[in-house]
Amino acid sequence: MRRTQIWLVAILLLVQASATQGQSDPYGRLENGERRGLQFRLIGPAAGGRVCRVAGVPGDARIYYAATAASGLWKSTDGGLTWKPIFDDQPTSACGSLAVSPSHPHILYVGTGEANIRNNAQIGEGIFVSEDGGQTWRHAWKARAVIGTFAVHPSNPDIAYAAVLGSPYGPDEHRGVYRTRDRGRSWQRVLFKDADTGASDVCIDPNNPSVLFAGLWQARRRPWELTSGGPGSGLYVSRDGGDTWQEIVGQGLPEKPYGKIGVAVAPSDSRRVYAIIEAVEGGLFRSDDGGKTWKRMSGQRGIRQRAWYYSTITVDPTNPDIVWCPNVAMMRSTDGGKTFHAVRGFHHGDHHDLWIDPKDPKRMIDGNDGGVDVTVNGGETWYAPPLPWCQFYRIHVDNRTPYWVSGTIQDIGALAGPSNSLNRRGISHYEWYPIGGGEAGYTAHHPRDPNIIYAGEYAGIITRFDYRNRQAPHVGIYPYRTSGEAAELRYRFRWPAPILISPHDPDLVYHAGNVLFASRDGGQTWTALSGDLTRNDKSKQGWSGGPITGDNTSAEHYCTIAAIAESPVQKGVLWVGSDDGLLHLSRDGGRTWMNLTSRLPTFPEWATIKCIEASPHDPGTAYVVVDAHLLNDFRPYLFKTSDFGQSWEVLSATLPQDEYLHVVREDPKQKGLLFLGSEKGLWFSRDAGKSWTRLRRNLPTVAVHDLVVKNDDLVVGTNGRSLYILDDLTPLRVEESKWRTEKPTLLPPRPAIRWRYHSAEVGPGAGENPPRGALLYYWLPVKPKGEVRLRIWDSSNQVVKTLTSTPPPQEPREPGEYEEREPKKPPLIAEPGLQRVVWDLTAEGARKIPGAVHEGADPEAGPLVLPGKYRLVLEVDGQRSEQTLEVLPDPRLNLPAEVYQQRWQFTRIVQQRIGKVAELVEQIRIVREQLQQRHRWLGDDPAYAEFRQRSQTLLNQLDQLEGRLHNPRARVSYDLLAERGGARLYSKLLVLYDVCLDADGPVTQGMREVLRDHETELENYRSQWQKLLSDELAPLNQLAQKLGVPAIWLRPKSPPR
């Protein structure tokens, strides 16, 4: 009996495997360039983002690499003009270090995690190696750590050294300098101090690779402070390839303690070594004897300010006296480090790295907080490409149609831009505009007036932007610049501090410091709704940055409110979470508060309540995200309550336990559908968090810091890859069992708006608009045997459009036009899995003349269908699936239905006339081809001489008539302007057709008059055709019968289109 049961189970598994064979994961990663199923679109902005390391290939002006803090690794193959990501499928987007093998430039070493240990820096996943210029990667060393720099042997690519800082957030045994001798397949730690001290830099003497220098750095980042420096920091040298190391003490170096250290050997003179050292009497130090003795060359503040964030050195490869120190400004010395001046011309400040081509020192690339700058003339001018690397903190949307998106971006500021520009070419980089506020805050659009946007910045700044005058006055609670200890401040505001507009009152604005404030007059006055809702631990509100260099930008201000939410269902239900781990609830609009912290499930003490999502379906339900990664705990914490916080359940137990979280949102339309942003991407749950599915598709590996469900879309705010939108959540909202079946299924479509797009230049860095028309999803359980077809029927039961999976015919076209046509692709995909098709809301086009060059519209382009409801029928191998689609009018227009109908009918008449011309040309060509074939068959036989002459006369008449209908001799469009008589009737009608397709509105008198004139001309040519048939062809056929040769026949008329 048991054996029978086992066989039955095996058979069932085989059947199930057969049924799903070939089905692609509808939520998994899309291959490069794949356009199927669920897809994210990048809307921008291409405003850049933080870059940690840059590199190029010596002597090859085409190749550059950029290792970014949060955007992955990117490569340019055209001299820095355009860039492509080459690290998107790896488990992290934080690339803190990069090295190109000098002898084998196709070999790359990449260290992950950012060693510029800001409060939003990301930890990495170890070291990766590519042996093909970044096409493929090998995870060479796995560790949750930060790698600061690499040094690769000048002639042996198998030997490399890595400066491993380790975890910035706690003790870590991974710290130190590591060496590989087998191209990263194994790593040996060759320099180690202790679990609190990592390596900040390592460099190699390119002329004597046995000599290495390294800086060790004792540093720690906590939620409330940064510490840079301590007894563990020091400068070290090895003269045996890293086998042994000696710390360099004294010999002209400053007294300890040290903080961060950067070191470099002059490529043109191994005796010249530079070190930039964070110390009380720190600065730039120089050795002229290979590191034995040192001299302080410069203590300029411009090269040593904020040392933990900078402290890197690049020495000119041909002149040891030229040294660059990237910092707030790009600092350069031409006298061996004695004096420095700031180099200008960069598009952004906060510089972190500079690479100089050793074969052409005038060619350089700079990495900064805004992206990269490239020069080919030694820094006289710089070019900064637009790059979608924005590191968003928080995002918001307005209520326009199409809606606009805003957010705050690390080191860029607060920007707003369209989700759909209604421009055929995309979303221009220049459509994004500043809205006040700053880099570290929230944004909030006024629900009724889209011109008004609130935007925050650190130190409690909140502005009220009005698009009508482009002013953004500071309307903060206490507009005071904070640069000291948090404990001394009247109010403490987080980086970023929450801003929220009440879902029940569009004029009620909340802003949170350590106290929750509210304003009902646009920020002119504020009322405290609470006391201090934090622990107010003064020991965690002190001076930050020590023990050497202070750094008090308010990024470390602690004991502040980190998250607020108001129930969309019940007014006055307010949730408040603090960065020091407290959760409070008010059910009376802030008059009284209940501390719920003790009721929460266990999480690390002093962790941050990062996000609170008040359910849009139930006033007592809320979701809470807790973030503890700054405490060296990378586990996810997600909790849910359904009884106003009295009890909680853990929703994060089934998530990867090394992937911390940032944000959770519940779909306002589908209860229990959750979206979760983590440090590595996006998750969703259909069962209120009981189970989770990673949503990859074409979204790169990237930290997702904020999410907004807007109408039917999911807007994704990433920390490193700008903004993405997932258009149409239908496949996630509809229960999977209802569409992922054994039968082909068409999913219910959302309404489609009958937009008309304009056309304008967008320039480089343009974002992607949503698909134009109706976005339709369909499921195919197996690969179809035949054609997949989608028929679209209107309310009068007429088919207005048919889409298929059959590739359309490709008509050859002579090159030389303004725009070369892309090869046509079938609109439907006939592969198993979840697919999508975009119907552009146009009906079938007009009949065309094959091969004809013309002016005006493409005859195959159809007019936009009328607003209304349409029946969609998916046909696959004899099976059908139906849905109804509603087409809505353009909300910018206010046209009566009869105006739409009038233009539609007029356009269809023009289509018919174009078809009449095409039909007439087809008949002419049929007759001509037969006449020509018969001539060839008859040859030069003198018995048919008169017959051939009469046939030739008819051929000439056919050529003349076709030449009046269109321009058969034209090969490119400018030929129409060169011919005497200009464009013929076909082009004239297509010009009128273009007028019909171009806009909505009443049919004008001029359009009607032009059509009447063209109809008159058409009737004239039709009469000439009939006369040729009766006066020339009929007698010729009679003669052919007498001579016993084949007669000419006419094809029956094609059915009307």
N, C-alpha and C positions, 0 to 999 in steps of 0.2 A: 504493500500500500504506500509506504513512504517513498519507494523508488518511483512509483507512478506519479506521486505529487511532485517529485523533483523534476521529472520529465515534463510535466505540465507547466511548471514554472519556467523551465528552460525554453519551451516552445513559446510561451507568452512573451518572454524577453526577446526572443528572436523576432517575433511578429512586431513588437514595439520598436525594436531597432530598425527593422525593415521599413516601418511606417515613417520613421523620422530620419531615415537615411538621406543625407544631402541637405537637410534643413540647417540653415545657418542660425546661430544664436541671435534672436532679435534684439538683444541688449548688449552683445559682445562687441569687440573691437572690429571696426571696419578696416579693410585693407586700404592702402594708400590709393586715393583717387576713386574709391568705390562710392557710388551714390545710390544707396538702397535703404529702404526701411527708415527707421528713426535716424535723424541726422541733426547735429548741432550746426548752427551757422555763427561765424565770428562777425560781430558787428563793429568791432573796434573798441576804443580808439587806438590808433597806431601812434601813441604818444611816448612810447619807450618804457623802459624799466631798468632796474638796477643790474649792472654787469660787474662780475667779480674779476674775471680774467679774459684776456684777449690774446690771440696769436695769429700768425700767418705762416706762409711757407716761403722761406728765403728764395728770392729770385723769381717767384711766381706771383705776379701782381694780381692774379685773379682770386686767390684763395685767402679767405679769412675765417677765423672761428671766434665765437663769443660764448663764454661760459657765464650763464646768468644766475642771479641769486634765486630766482623762482620760476624762470621761464624755460628751463632746459638748456640744451646745447644747440647752437645755430651755426650754420655755415653759409658763406657767400662764395660763389664761383664766378662772379663778375666784378670783382674789385670793390665790393662793399655796397653796390647799388641795391641789390635785392638779396634777401636772406631766406633760408628754409630751415625748419627744425629737423634735427637728426637724432633726437634722443626721446621722442615722444612716447615710445612703448616701454621705457625703462621704469623702475619702481619709484623714481623720485624726479622732481623737476628742479631741484636745487643743485646747481653745478658750481661749486666754489673754486675749483682749480682745474687747470688745463695745461697740457704740454704736448707739443708736436716734436717728434723725434727729429733732431737736426740732420741725421744721416739718412733716415727713411721716413719722409714726411707723411706717408700714408698711415703711419703708426701713431695713434693718439692715446694719451693717458688722461683720464678724467676723474677728478676727485669730487665726490658729492658732499652736500652740506655747505653752508656758507660760514666762512670764518670771520666775516664782518658781523660780529654777533649782536645785531640789533635786536629790538624786542620782537620783530617779526621775521627774524632769520629762521631758516629751516635746517633741521638736522638731516644728514644724508644717509645713504645706504652702502657706503664704502667706495671702492675703486672700480672703474670700468676701463677696458682696453678695446680699442678698435684697430684692426690691421688692414682696413680698406677705406681709410679716410672718412669713417663715420657711417658707412652703410650698414654694418653689423657690429654688435657689441658682445663682449664677454665680461660677465660680472666677476672680476678678478679677485676681489677681497670684500667680504661681506661684514659690515659693522655699522651700527647706528652711531655714526660719528661725523665730524666735520674735518675735511681735508683742506689745508690752507694753500699749499703750493706743491709743485713737482719740480724735480731736476732730472733731466734725461742725459745719459752719457752721450758725448758729442759724436761718437763713431759706432757705438754698440747700442742698438735700440732695446736690447734685452735688459739693460741695466738702467734702473731708474730709482729715484728716491722720493718719498712722499713725506711732507710735513703734516702730521696728523694732530690736530688740536684736540680731537675727541669730542665728548659731549660738553657743550657750554654750560649745561644746567646742573651738573653734579659730578662727583668723583667718577673717573673712568679709566679703566686699565688699558684702553686702546691707545692711549696718548703716546706721542714720541715721534721719532723719525724712523721710517721703514725703508727697506731696500729690497728690490727684486733683481734677480740675475737671470730670470727665465721669462721675461716679457709679461710679468704680472701673474704668472701661474702660482707662485708662492711668494710670501713676503716675510722678511725677517726684521724684527725691531732691533735697530742698531744703536739708538740713543733714547734713553728714558730717564726721567727724573722721578716723578711720582704721579699718583692718580689725580692730582689737582693741576698738573702742569703739562701742557701739550706743546706741540711745535707750531710756531707761527710762520716760519719760512725755512727753506733749504735751497742752497744754490751750489753750482758746480763750476769749477774753473774749466772753461772750454778748451784751454790749452794744456792743462794737466788735470785730467778727470779724477786723479787720486785725491785731489784737494777739494774739500767741501766745507761750507760754512752753514750753520743752522742757528736759528733763534728759538729758544724755548720760552713759553709764555704761560704764566699762571693767570688764569682769567675765569670769571664765573658770571653768568647771567641768571638773575632771579627775577621774579615778577616785580619786586620793589627796588631792585638795585642792579647796577653793573659794577663789577670789580675787575680792574685791569692792573695787574702787577702783584708782585710778592716775591718771597725768597726763592721760589722755584725758577723764576725767569733768568735767562742768561744767554750769552753768545758763545757758541762752540765752534771748534774747528776739527776736522779730520784730515790727515795727510796720508791715509792708507785706504782710501775708497770706502770709508765708513766703518772699518773694522774696529777702530778705537777713536775716542773723541776726548778733547781737552777743552775745558771751559777757559775762555779768555777773561782774565780778571786783571784789572789795573791796566798797565801798559798804555795809559792815556785815555782809557774808557772811563765813563762817569761812575760815581759811587752807586751801589745798589741801594734800594731795590729797583729792578727794571720792570717795565710793562711789556708791551708788544715790541718786537724787533723785526726789522727787514734788513736783508743783506744782499749784496750783489758784487760780483767780480767783473772788472772791466774786461770785455772780450779782447780788446787790443793790447792790454798790458796786464798780465796776471799779478804784477806787484801791487796794482791799484785795487783796493777793496773798499767798498762803502758799506756803512751800517747806519741805519736810522733807529735810534733807541729811545724808547719812552722812559724817561727818568727825570728826577727833579732838575738836574743839569743836563738834560738830554738834548737831542738834536741829531745832526748828521756828523758822523765820524768817518775819518778816512785813514786808511793804511797804505803806505807806499812800499811796504816790504812783505807783501803777501800775508798780512794779518798778524805780524809779530808785535808791531807797535802801532799806536793809533793817536789821532789828533782830532779834537773837536773843531770842525770846520764852520758849522753854523748852528746857532740856536734860534734862528728865526721862527716866530710863532706860525708863520704861514706854512711851514713844512712839518710842524710837530703838533699842531692843534688836533684835538680829538684823535689822539694817536691810536686808540683801539680800533677806529673805523678805517684808518688809512695805513700809513707806515709801510709803503712799498717804494722800491727804487728801480729805475731803469737807466742803465748806462749806455751811452751811444756806442755802437759796435766798432766805430773807427777812431773815436776821439775820447780818451779816458777823462778828459776835463769836462765833458758835457754830461751832466747828470740830471735826470728828471725825478721829481718827487710828487706823484699824484696826491692831491689833497682836496680841500674845498675848491681851490683853484689849482690848475696844472702849473706846478712850480718847476722852473728850469734854471740851471746854473751852467755857465760856460767857463768858469774859472776854478773847476775842481771842487765845487761846493762851498766856496767862500761866500758868494752872494747869490741870491735867487731872485728871479722876477716871475710874475704871473704871465703865462702865455694866454692870449685871448683868441677868440674866434670859435670857441666850442659852443654847441647849442645848449649845453647843460653843464652844471657844476658837479661837485662831489665825485672826484676822479679816483679810480681804484687800480687801474693798470694801464700800462703803455707798452706796446710792442713795436720795435723798430726793425725793419728788414736789414739784416747784416750785409746784404749785397746791394742794397739801395737805401741808405739811411734817411733819405728824404721821404720814404714811404713808411707811414706809421698808422697805427690804429689805437684809439683810446677807448677804454671802457669806463663808463660813469653811471650815475644814478638815473640818467635819462636814456641810456642805450649806448651807442657807439658813435665815434667821430673818426673819419678817415681823412688823411692828407697824403698827397703825392708830391708836395713841394716844400717839405720840411716844416710844415706848420704855418705857412703863410695864409692858407685857407683850409677850411675843414668842411667835410660833407657829412651830414647826419641823416641816414635813411629813416623813413617812418617805419616803426616796428610795433606790433601789437603785444607788447610785453607789460602792460599796465598791471600794477599790483593793487587791486582794489581791496579796500577795507569793508565798506558797506555800500549797498546800492538801493535805489528806490525807483518807482515809476509813477508817471502821472496818469490822468484819465482821458487824455486825448485819443483820437483814432486817426492814424496810428499813434500808439503811445510812445512817449519819450522816456529814456532811461538816464539816470544820473548816478554819481557815486564819487567817493573820495579815493584818490590814488596816491600811493606812497611817492613822495618827493615830486609829484606832478601838480596836485591840487584837486579841486572838485570840478567835474565837467558834466555836461548833459548833452545828449545826442539822440537822434531818432532810432527807433526800432525798425522803421521802414521809411526811407527817404523818398519813396515813390520816384526814384531816379533809375532809369534802366541800367545805368552803369554802376550803381552801388551807393554806399554811404560814404560820402567824402570825409576825409580826415578833418576838413575845415568846417564841417557841419557840427562838430563838437565845440562847445563854447564854455568858458569859465563861468561859474555861478557863485563866486564868493567862497566863503569857508576856506578850506585848505586840504592838506594831504590826509590828516588823521581825524576823521569825524564821520558823522552820519549825514545823509541828505533826506529831505522830506518835501514832497510836492504838495501844494495846496490842492485839496480834492476838487474844488470848484473853479479855481483860477490857475490855469497851468503856467501863467507868467510868474507866479510866486514860488520860490524854492528856498527852503531853509537849508543851510549847510554849516557843518561844524568844523572845528579845527582844535588842535590841542590847546591846553591852558584855558579851556572854557569858552573859547570863541564860538559864537553862533551868529551867522549873518542871514539877512532876509533879502534875497535877490529878486529884483523885478525886471523881467525881460524887456519891458517897455522902455525903461531908461538905462538898463544895464548897470544899475547901481546895486551894491550889496552892503548896506550899512551893518555895522556890528550892533546887534541888539542883545548882547549877552547880559547875564545876571550881574556880573561884577567884572567889567572889562579891564582886567589888571594883568599885566605881563608877568608870568610866573617863571622865575629862573633860579629859585632857591629851594630850600627844603620844604617838602609838602606839609610837614607838621606846622609850619609857620603861616600857612595860607588860611584865609577865611573859608574858602571852599576848595575842595579838591576835585578836579575833573580828570577823567581817564583819557588815555590815548587809545582808541577814539571814545568820545562821550556820547551816549545815546540821545537821539532826538526822535520824537514820535508825535504825530498828529492824531488826535483821537478819532477813531472810526465813527464816533457818534456826533462829533461837533467839529466841523472843519476849521474853526477858529481857535480851538483848544490845542496848544502846543506844549509838549512836555520836553524838558531838558534835564539831564541827570548829572549831578556831580557826586558828592557824598550824600547830598540831599536831593530829593526829587522836587523839581520846580515846574510851575505851570504858568502859561501866559495866554490871555484871551484877546490881546490887543496887538498882535504882531511883534511881541517882544519889547514893547514900550515899558511894560511893568511885568514883574514876575512875583509869584506867590509860592512860598515853600509849602509843599503838601506833606512833608514829613520832617522828622529829625534826621540825625545821621543814621543811615541804614547800613552802615559798615561796622567792622570791629574797631575801627579807629585806633589801631595799634601804633603808637607813636614810634616804636622801635623800627617800624617798617616805613617810616616817612622821613628818612634822614637824607644826608648828603650822598650822592651817587657818583660813581666813576673812579673812586680812589683805588689805592692809596696815593696815586701820583697825580693823575689828571682828572679833575672834576668833569662831570657830564650830567647836567641837570636841565634837560630840555622839556621836562614833564612826562617823557616816555615812561619813566619809572614811578610816576605818582601812583600811590597804592592806597588801598582802603577807599575805593570809589565804587560807584554804581556802574556795572558793566552791561546790564541788559534790563530793558523794561518792555512790558507788553500790556495792552488793554484788551479785554475780551471784545471781539466784534459782535458777540451775541448779547451781552449784558453790560450796559453802561456802568462805569465806575469800578469794575473788577480789574484791579491793577496788580501786576506782578513785577517785582523788582529783585534783581540778583546783583550781587557785588563781586568784585574781583578777588576779595578775600574770603569768598565761600559762603556768604549769607543769602538766604532767600526769604523775601517778605511778600505778604499778600494783603491788599486792602480790598474790601468789598463795598466801600462807601465813598469811592472817589478820592481817597487819601486822608480822610479824617481820622481813621484808626488803622493800625497795622498789626499783622500777626507774623511773628517770626516762625517760619516753617522749617528752618534748617535742620533741626533735630529729627524731623520726620523723613528727611531724604535718605535714600540708600547711602551706603558707605562710599566715600571718595576721599582723596588725599586732603589733608588740612591745608588751607591757604590756596586751594585751587580756585579757578575763576568760573563763576556762572557766566558762560560765554553767550548763551542765547536762550531766550524764553519765547516759545510759540504758544500763544493763546489760541485754542481751537476755534475755528470759525463755525463750528457746529454745536458746541456745547459749552456753556459758561464755566462749568467746573473742571473742564479738561484743559490741561496744559502740558507742554513738553519742555524739558530743560536739558541743555547741553552744558557739560562741565569740562573745562580744559585744564589739564595739569602738566602740559609738556614743559613749561618753564620750571617745573619742579622735578624734572627728569623722569616724568611718568608719561609714557606715550600711549597709554590705554584709552580706549573710547569710553565716555560716560554719557549715557542718554537715559533720562528718566521720564515717566509719564504719571500724571495723576488724573483721576476722573471724579474726584470729590473735593475740589478746592484745596488740594494739598494735604489732606488728612492722611492719605496713604499713597504709596508710590510703587511702581513696578519698573524693573530694569529692562530696557529695550536694546541694550548694546552687547548682550552676552554672546550673540551669534556673529558679531562683526569681528574682523581681524583685530587681535588684541594689541597690535602695535601701531594702530592707525587712529590718531586722535581726531576729534571732531570740532567743527566750527559753527554749524548752523543746521537747524531743522525747520521744515515748513510743512504744513498740512494743506492739501488741496481744498480750496473753498467749495468746490463743486462735488468732490467725491470724498465722503467721510472715510477716514482711515488710510487714505493714500498719502504717504509721507515721502518727502524728499530730504536727503541728508547730505550735507557737504562735509567732506573730510579733508585731511592733509594730502590725500592722494587722488581725490576725485569725487564722484557722485554716486549715491545709492538711492534706491527707492524701495518702498514697502507698500503692498496692497492690503495688508492685514494689520494696520495700526502698529507696526513695528515688531510683530512676532517673528517675521522672517524678512531678510533683506536680499536684494539683488543689485549687483554693481551695474551701473549704466555707463558703458564705455563709449561705444560707437566711434565717432570721430573726435571726441573730446580727448585732448592729450592728458597725460598724467600731470596733474596740477592741483594745487590746494584750492578748494572751493570755500570762499569765506562768506558768501552771502547768496541767498536765493529769493526770488520773488515769483509766485504764481500769479500771472496776469492774464485774465480771461482764459484762453485755452493754451497759453504758452508758459514755458518755464524759463525765466531769465536767470542766468548763471554769472555771478560775480567771482572771478578767479583772482588769486594772488599770484599774478605772473603772466597770464595769457589774456588779459583784458576781458571783454564781455561776450558771452555766447547766449544764444536763444535756441531752445528746442521748440520748434513750431508744432503746435497741435498735439496735445497730450492724449488724444483719443486712444491709441493703443495701450496706454497705461491706465486710463480711466475705465475702459471696458474690461470686464473680467476676462482673463486670458482664456478660460475654458469656452468662452462664447465665440472666439475667433480662431484660436489655435486648435483647429479640429481636423478631421480627415477629409473635409471638403473645402474647395476653394471658397474663400469668404471675403466679401467686401465690407470693410468696417464703416460704421456710420460717420459721415463727414460733418465737419463743422461748417457753418455758413461761410460763403465766400463773398468778398466784397468786389464789386465790379470797378476796380481802380483803373484809372488811366495814368500811366507813368510819363513823366517828362524825361528829357535827355539833356544832361549837362556833364561837362568834364568833372572827374572826381580826383584825378591825380593819383600818385602812388599811395599805398596804404589804405585803400578803400575797404570798407566793411561790406558784408554781404546782406542784401535785402532778402526778405522771405520769397519763396517761389511765387511768381505772378499767377494768380488764379486760385483754383481749388486744389488743395492738397488732399489726396485720396490714398488711403492705405488698403492693401489687400493681402490676403494670406494664401500661399500655395503650399499644400502639404507635401507634394512631390513635384518633380519636374514634369511639366505638361508634355503630352505627346504631340499636340498640335499648337496652333496659334492661340495666344491669349488675346481676348478682344473685350473692349469696354465700349458699350454703346450708350449714348446720352440722348434721352428723349425729352422733348418739351411738353408743355401742358396740352398741346393739341395732338399729342401722340406721333409727332414727327421726329425722326432721328436728325439731330443737329450736328452731331460729331461722332466719329468712330475712331477710337485709339486702339492700336494693335501692338503686338510684339514682333511683327515682321519688319525687318529693316526697309525703310523707304528707298525708292530708286535714287541713285546718286547721278545727277545730271552734270556732265563735264562742263566746266566754265573756263574760258580763256583768262589767264591771270592778267592783272593790271588794273583792277577796279580799286576803289577806295578801301573797301572792306572785303577781305577774302572770306567766303562762307565756310563755316565749319561743316565737316561731314555730318549728315543727318543721322540721328540715332532713333531707334524705335522707342516710343514713349513708355511702353510696358516692358517689364523684365519678366522673362519666362523661366525663372529659377525658383526652386523651393525656398520658403522662408517668408518673412514679413517684407513686403515690397511697398514702394510708394510710387505714385504717378501724379504729375501735376497737369491738370487740365487748365489751360490758359483762359478759359471762359469764352473762347471764340468758336464760332460755327465753322463748318467746312468752307474752304475758300472757293474761288472761281476756277473754272476750267482754264488751263494754260496752254500756250503754244510751245511745244517742246523746242528747246534750243533758242528761243527768241530772246534777243536783247531788247530791253524796253526801259522806259522811264516809269515813274510812279510807283505804286505799291507792288509788292510781291503778290501775284494773282492767287497763290496758294494760301495767303494769309486771310483768315476769315474775320468777320466782324464780331465784336463782343455781343454775346447773347443778351436778351432782355432780362431785367430783374424778374425773379419768379422762382418757381420750384421745378426741378428737373429730376427725372427718373434715371438712375444709373444702373446698368445691367452688365455684370461681369460674366463673361462666357469662357469656360475652360473645359475642353474635352467633353462637350455636351452637358456640362453642369452650369447652373446659373446662380448668381447671388445678386440681390437687388438692394439698393438704398435710395434715399431721397436727399437731394442737395438743394439748399436754398441759396439763390444768388441775390445779394443785396445791392442796392444802388450805391454809388459813390456818395458818402455823407457830405462831401463838400458841395454837392449839387442839390438843387431843389427844383427838379424838373417834373412836370406832370407825366403820367404814364403814356398819354397820347403822343407826347413829343418823342419819347423813346421808340414807340411803335412806328411813328411816321418815319423816323430816320432808318429804322430797321428795314421797313418795306422798301424805301427808296434805295438803300444799299443793296438789297437783294435784287432789285431790278437792274442796277448797274452790274452786279455779278452775272446776271443772265445775259446781258448784252456782251460782256466780255466773253462769256461762254459761246455766244453765237459767232463771234469773230474767230475764236479758236476752232469751233466746229467747221466753219467755212474754210479755214486754212487746212484743216485735216482733210477735207474732201478734195481740195485742190491738190494736196500732196499725194493723195491716193491715185488720182487720175494721172498726175505727172509721173509717178513712179511706174505705173503700168505702161505709159507711152514710152518711157525711156527703156524699159525692159524689152518692149516689143521692137524698138529700133535696133537694139543689140541683137535680137533674135533674127531679124530680117537681114541684117548686114547690109552689103552694098549691091544686092541683087537689083539689076536695072528694071526688073518687072514691077518693082514696088516703088519706083522713084517718085511718081506723083503722089502716091499714098504717104510716103515718108515726108514729102514737102508739106502736105496738108497737116500731117501730124505735128511737124515742126512749127507750123504757124500756130496751132493750138497750144503747143508748149510755150511759145513766146507770149501768147495772150494770158496763159496761166501765171507765168512769171510776173507779168505786168499787174495782174489783179492781186496776187499775193503781196507784191511790192506796195500796193496801196493800203493793204490791211495791216501790215507791220513792216519792219525794216530787216528783211532777211539777210542783207549783206553786212549788217552791223555785227561786230565781234565784241566790242566793248561799248560802254554807254556813251562815251564821247563820240563814237561814230554817228550817233543820232544827230549830233550837232553839226557834224561835218557834211552829212548828206544834203543834197538840194531837196527842199520840201520839208526837211526836219522829220520829227517823229510822226508816225502814221497813226491810224485809228486805234490800234491795240494800245499803244502808249498813251494816247489821249484819254481813252477810257480808264486806263490804270491810274492816270493822274487824278481823274475824278474819283476813282475808287479810293485813292489815298486820302483825298479830302473827306470822304465818307468815314473812313476808318480812324481818322486823326482825332476826332473830338465828338462830344455829345452836343445836343442842342437841335433846334429846328433846322429843317432843310431850307436852305436859302433860295431866293429867286435865281441867283446866279447859277447855283448847282442845277436847278431844274432846266434853265435855258441851255446850259452846256450839254446836259443829257439829251434834250430834244434835238440839238444840232448833231450830236454824235449818232443818234438814232436815225436821223435823216440820211446821214452819210452811210450808215450801215445798210439801210434799205436800198440805197443806190447800188452798193457793191453786191448785195444779194440779188438784185435785178440783173446786174451784169453777169453774175454767175449763172443764173437761170438762162440768160440769153446765150451764153457760151454752151450750155448743155443742149439747148434746143437747136441753135443755129450752127454749131460747130461739131459738138461731140456726137449728136444723134446721126447726122449724115455720114460722119466718119465711121461710126459703127456699122452703118448700112453697107458702106464700101468694104469694110473689113469682112463682112459676111460674104460678100460676092467674091472677094479674093481668097476666102478660106483661111483667114488669119484670126487670132483671138480678138474679141471685142473688149472694150473698156467697160468695167462695171463700177457702180457706186456702192459703197458700204452703207447699210441701213443706218439711220440716225441713232446716235447714242442717246440713252435716256437722259432727261434733264437732270442737272445737279442742283 
